[in-house]
Amino acid sequence: MRKLVVQTPGNGKQWQTNYLKIMGFSLILSLATTLLAFYLFPDQSL
């Protein structure tokens, strides 16, 4: 999510992004799909 934040002193503006939530969601999604793959294909060896 990106939103434009106006700073209080002066006319400065900056984009605020929520990278922590994006990275956390990505980590959870990758762990879930990895665990699902290990559950569905338990006898596959590298």
Secondary structure, DSSP 4 states (H G I P E B T S, - for coil): -EEEEE-SSTT-EEEEE-HHHHHHHHHHHHHHHHHHHHHH-TT---
